[in-house]
Amino acid sequence: MATFNELVFSGVQPTGNLHLGNYLGAIKRFVTMQDTHECIYCVVDMHAITMPQDPKDLHRQIREVTAAFLAAGIDPTRHIVFNQSQVPQHAELAWVFNCVARLGWLNRMTQFKDKAGKDRENASVGLYAYPDLMAADILVYRATHVPVGEDQKQHLELTRDIAQKFNNDWSASIAEHGFGDAFFPLTEPMIAGPATRVMSLRDGAKKMSKSDPSDYSRINLTDDADTIAQKIRKAKTDAEPLPSEVEGLKARPEADNLVAIYAALTDVTPADVLRDHAGSQFSGFKSALVDVAVAKLAPIADDMRRLMADPGHIDAVLADGSARARVLAAETMNAVKDILGFVRAR
Ligand code: AQP
């Protein structure tokens, strides 16, 4: 059996306001993983253009996501932080994966169906092939672990299917080139903790999302303390006090969401939160939630503002990360070319 060194990869799209869901489901967990793993964190700007983007907004948002990574505590000197478009091997490997993935697999992707909506004929080919590029993002580093939110589970399963099919279809060549019985690892999705799917503050049945037209549906990482407080106070709830057991949250999606957010922000479980707040009315619980949200998020927003005032520094971080990422990605891509039988200069 081929063995792979543990390596973490994950990405965030620079497509709009980063929100509490992106933070709790992804970025906060990226920070934790730095202590135990080598990590590569990417601003996936090529994914962003699968939907229309204003170039000036995109430019600023790439820096903003980078600022969020740094402000949240990712160390770009110990790990790699970069933007995808500066490492051409992502697109190169994605083409190979376009030839590995089957149409039937991509036809099942729910994110494409959601984002393309009714006007599917008019969606970009890139939006359809998005999961192949995502598989390439991960596998160009032969990453073994990917921390993501719940919504990315299906794409991670596709990444494993692509890796498996590549390993099977080229097994003889993989062995011949000294890579044993598998060239790509079957990457593990790491979907864990109380906030793998943070819901909208206006509707407990909808995911908190950058593209929701209501700004009150989400807490943006750039919101100031007053805005955070206002959004939490206006969050939809029901009329009942908080239950004493997690079971009691089952049919109460909005209550469940606020308890999960509190738990994730304070690094405890929802059961712990209910132990302290059972019987509380929402007015009281929301005040407590405002306090923890402001305490955790306001310093990140302040730091993001400070970092955004120095774009030269952010661009230097991305340039340095990209140069280091290119070395690793080129190594994989050269091996892939050899395995496929392409002729390349040596
Ligand atoms: N609501 C969420 N709860 C938990 N995790 C979430 N993530 C996104 N929304 C939630 C996780 O954040 C990471 C980066 O996401 P992304 O920016 O690459 O893509 P996305 O999932 O398309 O983000 P949005 O906000 O949902 O954008 P739109 O509105 O365009 O659909 C991923 O790990 C994701 O799981």
Boltz pocket constraint, residues with backbone or C-beta under 6 A from the ligand:
constraints:
  - pocket:
      binder: B
      contacts: [[A, 11], [A, 12], [A, 13], [A, 14], [A, 15], [A, 17], [A, 20], [A, 21], [A, 22], [A, 23], [A, 24], [A, 25], [A, 26], [A, 147], [A, 148], [A, 149], [A, 150], [A, 151], [A, 152], [A, 195], [A, 196], [A, 197], [A, 198], [A, 199], [A, 207], [A, 208], [A, 209], [A, 210], [A, 211], [A, 212]]
      max_distance: 6.0
